[in-house]
């Protein structure tokens, strides 16, 4: 046929841009596991690129032209961006090949009954040449960025830490690829430590995992074991998975900013129960209240330790061991023994005002929510 028939297809693609783009993107997301769990923002970005690439492909097919220098610069920039955010290059190139095949099928369907062999031959050539050109541009941008990243390893590792803490690393496959390129192995369980920016960096053994992310207010350390540190004013949250890091970091920074000085007086360090209490009191985390009892009371919630929780509750209600003993019908020495066991099991000192507050709010929250919290 000729140009007129191709222009008709072009107009249809432009008119139904959202629908045809959604079809192409749907196939890509279905066929490539690395793209299956992208965020909504990333999905929008992919859709925008796919829509533009499809429109340009149809334009080149209509007038039998090739990509412009501006097109290639844009694809090179896309390659740079993908290297920076850690998406694997093979998956990226395959995504464009899959998109090209699906786009070609779509164009043939839209032009059914009007396109002749010469139109289809031209379409095939446009797709082959286009994929070849964009692949080279993507590869060049990706390699350029990767080389730069390798040269600036410290900055890249800090970026990785920032991405992990912010939850910008969206899939295990992408994280594994990124870790491999950086030569690091991210442990299955992590320790998050927030320290003042004035604290000297700790000395870690060569076999230890350690990433840092610094802000104006603090430095966040991600390690595979607790940091050796003699300084106070720390927030330490341990046994975290990668998926738990973003919320843990939000809780830790919230506690770092809002916790009173007396919270640090006994040990110099805030743990998970401490940051949950700060979040509960400041109303910044809806799940803090439900998690605080387990975090603060721990072993006291086991059925065999119910007598210790009763003793703790009686002491907190009455303020003195003798009064708590009278309330429970026990000898004061029995209450004192129970309180020593509470300290051993929870690590909390009832003579410390902050520790007592943590335990009191935890057992009160437990009682309000219907758990065992004493009578």
C-alpha positions as CSV (number, residue, x, y, z in Angstrom):
1,X,0.0,0.0,0.0
2,X,2.0,3.1,1.2
3,X,2.3,6.0,3.5
4,X,-1.4,6.8,3.8
5,X,-2.2,3.4,5.4
6,X,0.8,3.7,7.7
7,X,-0.4,7.1,8.8
8,X,-3.8,5.7,9.6
9,X,-2.2,3.2,11.9
10,X,-0.1,5.9,13.4
11,X,-3.2,8.0,14.2
12,X,-4.8,5.0,15.8
13,X,-1.8,4.4,18.0
14,X,-1.7,8.0,19.0
15,X,-5.5,8.0,19.7
16,X,-5.4,4.9,21.9
17,X,-1.9,5.6,23.4
18,X,-2.9,4.6,26.9
19,X,-4.4,1.3,25.9
20,X,-1.7,0.2,23.5
21,X,1.1,1.2,26.0
22,X,-0.6,-0.7,28.8
23,X,-0.7,-3.8,26.5
24,X,3.0,-3.6,25.8
25,X,3.9,-2.9,29.4
26,X,1.7,-5.8,30.6
27,X,3.6,-8.2,28.5
28,X,7.0,-6.9,29.7
29,X,6.0,-7.1,33.3
30,X,4.7,-10.6,32.8
31,X,7.7,-12.0,31.0
32,X,10.5,-10.5,33.0
33,X,10.6,-11.5,36.7
34,X,12.9,-8.6,37.7
35,X,10.2,-6.2,36.6
36,X,7.4,-8.0,38.5
37,X,7.7,-6.0,41.7
38,X,8.5,-2.5,40.6
39,X,7.0,0.3,42.5
40,X,4.1,2.5,41.2
41,X,6.5,5.3,40.4
42,X,8.8,3.0,38.5
43,X,5.8,1.5,36.6
44,X,4.8,5.0,35.5
45,X,8.4,5.7,34.4
46,X,8.4,2.5,32.4
47,X,5.1,3.4,30.8
48,X,6.2,6.9,29.8
49,X,9.4,5.5,28.2
50,X,7.4,2.8,26.4
51,X,4.8,5.2,25.1
52,X,7.5,7.5,23.7
53,X,9.5,4.6,22.2
54,X,6.3,3.2,20.5
55,X,5.4,6.6,19.1
56,X,8.9,7.1,17.7
57,X,9.0,3.6,16.2
58,X,5.8,4.2,14.3
59,X,7.0,7.6,13.1
60,X,10.2,6.0,11.8
61,X,8.2,3.3,10.1
62,X,5.9,5.8,8.5
63,X,8.7,7.9,7.0
64,X,11.3,5.0,6.9
65,X,13.8,7.0,8.9
66,X,16.2,6.1,11.7
67,X,16.7,7.3,15.3
68,X,18.0,10.8,15.6
69,X,20.9,11.9,17.7
70,X,18.5,13.2,20.3
71,X,16.8,9.7,20.5
72,X,20.1,8.0,21.0
73,X,21.1,10.5,23.7
74,X,17.8,9.8,25.5
75,X,18.4,6.0,25.4
76,X,21.9,6.5,26.6
77,X,20.6,8.5,29.5
78,X,18.1,5.7,30.3
79,X,21.1,3.3,30.4
80,X,22.9,5.6,32.9
81,X,19.8,5.7,35.1
82,X,19.3,2.0,35.1
83,X,22.9,1.4,36.1
84,X,22.5,3.9,38.9
85,X,19.4,2.3,40.3
86,X,20.8,-1.2,40.0
87,X,18.6,-2.9,37.4
88,X,20.4,-5.7,35.6
89,X,21.4,-4.9,32.0
90,X,20.3,-8.2,30.5
91,X,16.8,-7.7,31.9
92,X,16.6,-4.2,30.5
93,X,17.7,-5.2,27.0
94,X,15.3,-8.1,27.0
95,X,12.5,-5.8,28.0
96,X,13.0,-3.7,24.9
97,X,13.2,-6.8,22.7
98,X,9.9,-8.0,24.2
99,X,8.3,-4.6,23.8
100,X,9.5,-4.4,20.1
101,X,7.9,-7.8,19.3
102,X,4.6,-6.9,21.0
103,X,4.6,-3.5,19.4
104,X,5.1,-5.0,16.0
105,X,2.2,-7.5,16.6
106,X,0.0,-4.6,17.7
107,X,0.8,-2.5,14.6
108,X,0.0,-5.5,12.3
109,X,-3.3,-6.0,14.1
110,X,-4.2,-2.3,13.8
111,X,-3.4,-2.3,10.1
112,X,-5.0,-5.6,9.3
113,X,-6.5,-5.6,5.8
114,X,-4.8,-2.4,4.8
115,X,-1.0,-3.1,5.0
116,X,0.7,-5.0,2.3
117,X,4.0,-6.9,2.2
118,X,6.1,-3.8,1.6
119,X,4.6,-2.2,4.8
120,X,5.4,-5.3,6.8
121,X,8.9,-5.6,5.5
122,X,9.5,-1.9,6.4
123,X,8.0,-2.5,9.8
124,X,10.4,-5.5,10.3
125,X,13.4,-3.4,9.3
126,X,12.4,-0.5,11.5
127,X,12.1,-2.8,14.5
128,X,15.4,-4.6,13.9
129,X,17.4,-1.4,13.3
130,X,15.7,0.4,16.1
131,X,16.3,-2.3,18.7
132,X,19.9,-2.6,17.5
133,X,20.5,1.2,17.8
134,X,18.8,1.6,21.2
135,X,20.6,-1.4,22.6
136,X,24.0,0.1,21.7
137,X,23.0,3.4,23.3
138,X,21.6,1.8,26.4
139,X,24.7,-0.4,26.7
140,X,27.0,2.6,26.3
141,X,25.2,4.6,28.9
142,X,25.0,1.6,31.3
143,X,28.7,0.8,31.0
144,X,29.7,4.4,31.4
145,X,27.7,4.7,34.6
146,X,28.9,1.4,35.8
147,X,32.5,2.3,35.3
148,X,32.0,5.6,37.2
149,X,30.3,3.7,40.0
150,X,33.2,1.3,40.3
151,X,35.6,4.2,40.5
152,X,33.6,5.8,43.2
153,X,32.9,2.8,45.4
154,X,32.5,4.6,48.7
155,X,29.9,6.9,47.3
156,X,28.1,4.0,45.6
157,X,28.0,2.0,48.8
158,X,26.6,5.0,50.7
159,X,24.0,5.3,48.0
160,X,23.1,1.6,48.4
161,X,22.7,2.2,52.2
162,X,20.5,5.2,51.6
163,X,18.4,3.2,49.1
164,X,18.0,0.3,51.6
165,X,17.0,2.6,54.4
166,X,14.5,4.4,52.2
167,X,13.0,1.3,50.7
168,X,14.0,2.2,47.1
169,X,15.5,-1.3,46.4
170,X,12.3,-3.0,45.2
171,X,13.2,-6.6,44.3
172,X,15.5,-9.3,45.6
173,X,16.8,-10.0,42.1
174,X,17.8,-6.4,41.5
175,X,19.4,-6.1,44.9
176,X,21.4,-9.4,44.3
177,X,22.6,-8.1,40.9
178,X,23.6,-4.7,42.4
179,X,25.4,-6.4,45.3
180,X,27.3,-8.7,42.9
181,X,28.5,-5.7,40.9
182,X,29.6,-3.9,44.0
183,X,31.3,-7.0,45.4
184,X,29.3,-7.1,48.7
185,X,27.1,-9.8,50.2
186,X,24.1,-8.4,52.2
187,X,23.4,-10.6,55.2
188,X,19.9,-12.0,55.8
189,X,19.7,-10.2,59.2
190,X,21.1,-6.7,59.8
191,X,21.9,-4.4,62.7
192,X,20.9,-0.7,62.3
193,X,22.9,1.8,64.5
194,X,22.3,5.5,64.6
195,X,25.1,7.6,66.1
196,X,26.0,11.2,66.3
197,X,27.9,12.5,63.3
198,X,30.7,13.5,65.7
199,X,31.3,9.9,66.7
200,X,34.5,8.5,65.2
201,X,33.8,5.6,62.7
202,X,34.2,2.2,64.4
203,X,36.9,-0.2,63.5
204,X,35.5,-3.3,61.9
205,X,37.2,-6.5,61.0
206,X,37.8,-7.2,57.3
207,X,35.2,-9.9,57.2
208,X,32.4,-7.6,58.6
209,X,29.6,-6.2,56.5
210,X,29.3,-2.4,57.0
211,X,27.4,0.3,55.0
212,X,26.9,3.9,56.2
213,X,24.6,6.7,55.3
214,X,25.3,10.1,56.8
215,X,22.9,13.0,57.3
216,X,23.5,16.4,59.0
217,X,22.0,15.0,62.2
218,X,23.4,11.5,62.5
219,X,25.2,8.6,60.7
220,X,23.4,5.4,60.1
221,X,25.4,2.2,60.1
222,X,24.2,-1.1,58.6
223,X,26.2,-4.0,59.9
224,X,26.0,-7.8,60.3
225,X,26.8,-7.5,64.1
226,X,26.6,-4.8,66.8
227,X,29.2,-2.1,66.4
228,X,32.1,-1.9,68.9
229,X,31.4,1.5,70.4
230,X,32.1,3.2,73.7
231,X,30.1,6.3,72.9
232,X,26.5,6.9,74.2
233,X,23.6,8.5,72.4
234,X,23.1,5.5,70.1
235,X,20.0,3.9,68.7
236,X,20.5,0.2,68.0
237,X,18.0,-2.1,66.3
238,X,19.0,-5.6,65.5
239,X,17.8,-8.7,63.8
240,X,16.3,-6.8,60.8
241,X,15.6,-8.0,57.3
242,X,16.1,-5.8,54.3
243,X,12.3,-5.4,54.0
244,X,12.1,-4.2,57.6
245,X,14.9,-1.5,57.3
246,X,12.8,1.4,56.0
247,X,10.3,1.3,58.9
248,X,13.1,0.6,61.4
249,X,15.0,3.6,60.1
250,X,11.9,5.8,60.4
251,X,11.4,4.6,64.0
252,X,15.1,5.1,64.8
253,X,15.3,8.6,63.4
254,X,12.1,9.6,65.2
255,X,13.4,8.3,68.5
256,X,16.8,10.0,67.8
257,X,15.1,13.3,67.3
258,X,12.4,13.1,70.1
259,X,13.6,10.9,72.9
260,X,14.3,12.8,76.1
261,X,17.9,12.8,77.5
262,X,16.8,10.6,80.4
263,X,16.1,7.8,78.0
264,X,19.9,7.5,77.5
265,X,21.0,8.0,81.1
266,X,21.4,4.3,82.1
267,X,22.9,2.6,79.1
268,X,23.4,5.3,76.6
269,X,21.6,3.3,74.0
270,X,18.0,3.0,72.8
271,X,16.7,-0.4,71.7
272,X,13.5,-1.4,69.8
273,X,11.2,-1.0,72.8
274,X,12.5,2.5,73.4
275,X,11.9,3.7,69.9
276,X,8.5,2.1,69.9
277,X,7.6,4.0,73.1
278,X,8.7,7.3,71.5
279,X,6.7,6.5,68.4
280,X,3.6,5.6,70.5
281,X,3.9,8.8,72.6
282,X,4.4,11.0,69.6
283,X,1.7,9.3,67.5
284,X,4.0,8.7,64.6
285,X,3.6,5.0,64.0
286,X,0.2,3.2,64.1
287,X,1.7,-0.2,65.0
288,X,3.9,0.9,67.8
289,X,1.4,0.2,70.5
290,X,0.7,-3.3,69.4
291,X,4.4,-4.2,69.2
292,X,5.6,-2.5,72.4
293,X,4.5,-5.2,74.9
294,X,6.5,-8.0,73.1
295,X,9.5,-5.7,72.6
296,X,9.7,-4.5,76.2
297,X,8.4,-7.5,78.2
298,X,9.7,-10.3,76.0
299,X,10.0,-13.5,78.1
300,X,7.6,-12.2,80.7
301,X,4.8,-12.9,78.2
302,X,5.5,-16.7,78.1
303,X,2.9,-18.7,80.1
304,X,5.5,-20.0,82.5
305,X,6.5,-16.4,83.5
306,X,3.0,-15.1,84.2
307,X,3.8,-14.8,87.9
308,X,6.7,-12.4,87.1
309,X,4.4,-10.2,85.0
310,X,1.9,-10.2,87.9
311,X,4.6,-9.1,90.3
312,X,5.8,-6.4,87.9
313,X,2.3,-5.1,87.5
314,X,1.6,-5.1,91.2
315,X,4.9,-3.2,91.8
316,X,4.1,-0.6,89.1
317,X,0.6,-0.1,90.5
318,X,1.6,0.3,94.1
319,X,5.1,1.7,93.9
320,X,6.7,-0.3,96.7
321,X,7.6,-4.0,97.0
322,X,5.8,-4.3,100.4
323,X,2.6,-2.9,99.0
324,X,2.8,-5.1,96.0
325,X,3.3,-8.1,98.2
326,X,0.3,-7.2,100.3
327,X,-1.8,-6.9,97.1
328,X,-0.8,-10.3,95.9
329,X,-0.8,-12.0,99.3
330,X,2.9,-12.7,99.2
331,X,6.0,-12.1,101.3
332,X,7.9,-8.9,100.3
333,X,11.0,-11.1,99.6
334,X,9.0,-13.0,97.0
335,X,8.2,-9.8,95.2
336,X,11.8,-8.7,95.4
337,X,12.9,-12.0,93.9
338,X,10.4,-11.6,91.1
339,X,11.6,-8.1,90.4
340,X,15.2,-9.3,90.1
341,X,14.1,-11.9,87.6
342,X,12.2,-9.2,85.7
343,X,15.4,-7.2,85.4
344,X,17.4,-10.2,84.3
345,X,14.9,-11.2,81.6
346,X,14.1,-7.7,80.2
347,X,17.4,-5.9,80.9
348,X,15.3,-3.0,82.4
349,X,16.1,-1.4,85.8
350,X,13.0,-0.5,87.8
351,X,15.1,2.1,89.6
352,X,15.6,4.0,86.3
353,X,12.7,6.3,85.5
354,X,12.9,5.7,81.7
355,X,13.1,1.9,82.0
356,X,10.2,2.0,84.5
357,X,8.2,4.1,82.0
358,X,8.9,1.6,79.2
359,X,7.7,-1.3,81.3
360,X,4.7,0.5,82.7
361,X,3.4,1.6,79.3
362,X,4.1,-1.8,77.8
363,X,2.1,-3.7,80.5
364,X,-0.6,-1.1,80.4
365,X,-0.9,-1.3,76.7
366,X,-1.1,-5.1,77.0
367,X,-3.9,-4.9,79.6
368,X,-5.9,-2.4,77.5
369,X,-5.5,-4.6,74.4
370,X,-6.8,-7.6,76.3
371,X,-3.6,-9.5,77.0
372,X,-2.3,-10.7,80.4
373,X,-1.1,-7.6,82.3
374,X,-1.8,-8.3,85.9
375,X,-4.9,-7.5,87.9
